[in-house]
């Protein structure tokens, strides 16, 4: 690899593997125009939303249209022991799709068919390139929906590979709870199926859970069967401002501990509100804010909302505003989902280093408030958002990518935050995954023995280390 830079120095030092011209010729002969070596295409598939900007792009990009395309590509690459990197829509924040050891990128975007909707069983089977918005558009006529919402319009395959969650996780869980079965292309190019449409099984090892969250390092996910849920009869969203982050967090903790089945509860700090106002042309009070959503019958939604409003008032919550129409709710949630881009826009030419800790809900205030104090003292511009109903929150440190000092300061802040979360029995990543950025944290969190077991699984399933190498841990 090239010499480390201010951005690149955190990428493990590994050698780019040679991609033989013979392999490129084989891929072009088989796929024709669906195998591209054009620099602009390779560069597009060699970057994501992470802060890494100087990794060389893949040697070629194959645009797969079916499972057999993926299997053929893997078999060809395996014969030359060349890496394979799956690509969805490029929304990763942890460098998952970067070709750190070179190789071939498989673009799954054309594998975008909804294969079967089983409304009676509340399940749907899709190809890996289907995005969450596309899926919900396809199933809305059935009165069902897919609730996992990581913010970006990610693919279902990518969401499965990273064990994604998002704003609805407090009520509906994460991808771990909602994937029933998979079709996977293994490192040898074999196609296997894991799980069924049944809601439970005790048949052998749980290979579905092994693949969900494996970040492309054990196989390429090509089909996914997921759970669907009935669209709630009534939906209401509300915003409430607070004099401090602590007041907002204490409100959230009380809501969860009282067992109120709130669907979403998002924390947005004053910095994030200011950035969102500028980006989305809103006029929200520039104070710490909770953005909440309630699902259920009209009576239950009303009861939930009234109870939450009482709790918020006890913690000096004010400016309680309701969004009951779909248009109003969409406007608020779109603004929330655009917080990352609003932050980037607030400091031209910056890059964001995103944190992803998650702690038990009872420890949320302890972790969050100390971390806010640290970043305030650092002078680094930042924003804070969080799916605080399940103890997960994100700082976005907005750094000058050419400043070694700012990069080092942001990494120090992240290290301190993760250490604090682990001391409180939390995790270094609630939903983004390990990727490139959190490999050292994984060892600290899971322990040397557990990571050694992961390596053993990796060796057994991918003996030549061609499946997205250099991610999660070094081989």
N, C-alpha and C positions, 0 to 999 in steps of 0.2 A: 504494500500500500504506500501511498504518498506519505511524506513526512507529516507528523501531527500538526494541526493548527489549533487555534483557540477553540474551535468547535469540534474538531475531530479527535482531540486527544483522549476522549473517554472511550473511543472505539477500541476494542482489544486488537493488539497488533497481530494480525494473521496475514498469511500470504494469499494474494489473489491466485486462484487456481487457473491454470491454462484451459481455455476452451478450444479444443482442436478444430481447425477449419473443416475437418471431415464431419464433425457433428453438425456444424452450421449447414453444411451442404445437405446432409441427410434431412434436417428439419425443413429446409427450404424445398427440397424435392418432395417431401411428404405433404407439407402444409401450403406450399406456394406462397401467395401474398399474405397469408395469415401468419407467416414467420417474418418478422421485421428486424433488420439490423440498422435501420435508420437512426442516427444519433438522437434526433429530437424525440423519437418514440422510446428509445432506451433511457434517455434522461428523464422522461415523464414517469417511467416505471422504476426509476432509481432514486426517488425522493418521496417523502411523506410529510406529515405535519410536525415531525420532530425537529429539534434544533440542529440535526446533523445535515450538513450541506455539501460536503466534499468527498463523499464516497463515490468511487467510480460506478457507472451504471452497469446493468447486466449486459452480457455479450449479445443477447438476442431476446426478443419477446415473441412468444407464441400466443395467439388469440384462440383459445379453446372454445369449442361450441358444444361439446358433449363430453361425457366421461371417457369415452374411448380416446378422444384427442389428448386428454390429460395423461391417460395410461401410456399412450404411444410416446408422448414427450418424455415421460419419466423413464420408460424403458430405454429410449435412445440415450438419454443423459446418463443413466446408470451404467450403460455399457462403457462409457468414457469416464465414469466417476466424476461427473460435473454437477455442481449444485443446481437445485431447483428452488425457486422462490415464488410462492403463490402471490397474486396481486388481485385485490378486490377493487376498491375505489380510491385507495391511497390516503385514508384518514387516520392511519396509525400515528400515535404520539410517541412511540418508543422505538422507532427504527426497525419494526418487524420486517418490512419489505425491502430493506436495503441489501444490496448484493455485496456484502462485506468480504466474501470470498469469491466474488465473481459468479458466473453461472447464467442460467436461463430463467427468465421471468415468465410465468404462465398467467396471462390475463384471463380472469374468470368472468369478465363483464358480459360476454355474449352468452354465457350459460345462465340465462335469466328467465327461465320458464317456471311457472307454477304448475307442478306436475299433477297434483291431485288435492282437492279440497274435500275433506270428510267432515262435513258440518255436524253430522249426528254424533261423531266421536270427538269433536272439538280438536281436530288435528289437520295439518296441512303439510304436504311434502313439496319442497322446492329445490331447484338447482342452486348452486352456491352463489351465483352472481345476482340473484334476486335481492333487491334492497328492501329495507324495512318499510319504506313508504310505498313502494310498488306492491309489496305483499298486502299491506292494509287496504290499498286501493282494490286489489283483486278480490279480497274476501268481504268487503264491506256490505255487499248485497246479501250475504248470509246472516247478517246481524252479529258477526263475530269480529274480533280484532286480535292482533299480535301486540302485546303491550311493551316489549322490551325496547327501550328508547335511549340509546347512548348519546343522542344529540345529533351527531352527524348522520347523514343518510347512508349508513354503512351497509355492506352486503351481509346477508344471513350467514354465508360461509365465513367471512371475516369475523363476524360477531361470535360465531361458535369457536373459531380458532383462538380467540383472545378471551373467551369466557366473559363477554361484555355484559353490562347491565345498564344503569342509567337512572333516569328520573322516576320511573315507575317501580323500581326494585323493592321499595319499602313494602309494597302491597303484593306485587306479582312475582318477585324473585328475579333471578339472573338467568343467563343462558344455561347455566348448570342445571337449574330446576326445570327448564322449559324445552330442552332438546330430548326427544324420545329415541331417535335413531339417526344413523349416518350412513352414507356411502363414502368410502375413503379409498384413494389410490395409495398403495404402500410404496416404500422405497424401491421395491423390485418391479413396480408397475402392475402388481396384482390389484384387482378391485375386490374389496371386502365390504360387507354390511355389518353394522353393529346395531343392536336394539331392534325394536318393533314398534308398531303403533299402540301396543298395549301400554297401559299406564304404569305397570310395574312388572318386574321379572327378577327371578333368582337364578337365571341360567348362566352359570360360568362367571368369568371375570367381567367387570363392567367396562368394556372397551369404549363404550360411548363416552363415559366420563373421563377416560384416559385421553381420548382425542379432543374433547372439549377443553380448551385452554392450553393445548399443546403448541400453539403458535406456529403451526406448519412444520414443526421439527420431527414429527413422527409419520406424517402422511399428508396428502392433499385432500381436503374435504370437498366432495363434488355434489352431494345431495344431503338434505337435512329434513327430518320430520320434526316439527315443533308443535307445541300446544297452542291452541287458540282459546279465547275467552269471550263470553257474551258481552256485547257492547252494553255498558251500564245504562239503565233506564234514565237516569239523571246524572248530569255532570255539572259541577260548579267550581270555578277557580277564584282565588282571592289573593290579594297582596296585603301585607301588613308591615309597616315600618317600625323600627325600634331605635331607642337612643343609643344602643350599644350592641356589639356582636354577642356579648355574654347574655344579654336579655333575650335575643333571638334564639340562641342555643338552648338556654334554660327552658324556653317555651317549647322547643322541639322535643327535648328530653321528656318533658311532662306529657306531651301529646302521645309519644310512643309508649311510655310507661303506663299510661292509663288505658292502653289497648284500643285507642281510637283508630279505626281502619282507614286512615287517610291514604289516598292513592299516591300523592306526591307531596313532598315538602322540601323545597330548595332554598338554601341560604345564598344570598347575594350581598357582598359587602358594599360599602359606600363607594369604593373605587370602581367596582364592577357596575354599579348602578349608573355612575357618572359616564362611564364608557359606553354602556348600552344606550343611555339617553342620546348621546352624540351620534352613535352609529345607527340606531333605529328610529331616531326622531321622536323620542318619547319624552315625557315630563314627569317621570317617577321621582318621588322624594329621594334626595341623595343622602340616604341613611341606610344602615344595614336593613335588609328586607327579607321576609319569608314569602315565597311564592308557593301557594298550596293548591291542591286539587282534590275534590271529593267525588267519589263514585258510589252509586247505589240507587235505591228508590228515592223518589222526591222527599219522602218523610225522613229517610235515613240520612240523606245528604243534608237536609235542613238541620237535623239533630247534630250531626258531626260538626257542621260549620258553626253552629251556635256554641257548642262546647269549646271548640278551638278558639273562638273569639273571646270567650270568657277567660280562657287560660292566657291568651295573649295580652289581654287587658291587665291581668294580674302582674304581668312582666313589663308594663308600660308600653305595650304595643298600641299603635295609633294609625291613623290614615288607612283604616281597614276598607278596602275597595273590592267589589265583586265583579267578576266577568262571567256572565251566565250564558251569553250567546257563543256559538262556535267561532264566530269571527273575532270576538274579544279575546277568547281563550287562545286562539291561534296566534293573535298578535303578541300576547304576553309570552307564550312558550317559544315562539320564533325568536323573540328578543333574547330570551334566556339561552336558547341554543346558539345564538350568535355571539355570546359573551366572549368566546375565544377570539373570534375575528374582530370584535369590537376592541379587545385589548391590544391586538396586533396593530390595528389602525390608529390607536391612541399614541403610539410611538413609532413613527415611520422608520422603516428598514430594520426594526427590531426582530428578534426571534423570541419565542416563549419556551421556557423550560417549565413543564407542567408536572406538578406533584400529584400523588394518587393514594395517599394513606387512608386507611379505614380502621376505626377502633370500635370497641364495644360502646354502645350508646351511652352508658353511664360514665364513660371516660372522655366523652367528646369535648366537653368544656375544658378539661384539664389540658388536652392535647392542642386544641385549637387556639386558645387564648395565649398560651406561652409562645406558640408559633407565630401568631400575629405580632406579638411584642418584638420578637426577633427580627422579623422582616421589616417592621417599621423602623427599627434602630439601624438597619443595614443601609437604608437609602435607595435600595433597588425598587424601581416602579413595579407594581404588582396588582393583581386582582385576585379575589377569592370567591369561589363558588363551591357549593357542596350539596350532595344528595344526603343531607344531614339526617334524614329519617332513618338511614341505616348506618350512620357513623362515617360516611365517606365524604371527603372534601378535597378540593384541588386549589392550590395556589398556582397562578400563572406568573412566573418571574419574567419580566420583559427586559431582555438584555441586548446590548449592542453586540452583535456576533463577532465583531473585530476587537472586542475588549477582553483581554485575558483576566483583568481584575473583576469585571462584572460576571464573567462566566464562573470564576472561582468562588466569588461571593454567593452566587445562586446555588452552586453545587454544595457549598458549606451549609447553606440554609436547608437545602433538601436533606443532606446527611443528618443534620440535627433533628429535623422533623421526623425522619424515618426512625432514628434511634429512639425518639420520644414515643412514637406510635408502637414500636416493638416492646418497649418497656411497659406499655399499658396493655399488652397482650393483643395488639392489633397487627396489621399487615402493611408491607411496603407498597402494595398495589391492590386496590379494591376492584379495579375493572380494566385498567389499561394493559396489564400484562407486564412481563419482565423485559422482553425484547433485548435491546443492547444496553439499556441504561441502568437496569436494576440487578444485574447479575451478582454483584457483591452483596447486595441486600438480601438476595435469595438465600445465600449461604448463611448469613447471620440469622435470618428468620427461620429457615427450615432446619438448619444444622448440617454439618458435614455428612453425617450418615444418610440423611434423607436425600441430599443432592447426589450422593454416590449411588443411591438406589435409582434415582432418575437417570443418571448416566448409564447404568446397567440396562435400563429399559431402552434408552436411546441406542446403545450399542447393539442390542438384540434386534431391534426393529429397523435400524438404519446403519448397518455395519460399516458402510463407506462414507457416512456422514454427508449425504447429498441433500437431505431435506432441510432447507432453510438453515444452513450451518452458521455458527457464530451467535445464535440467539439462545436465550434462557440461561445457558452455561456453555463454557468452552468444552469441546469434545474430549 
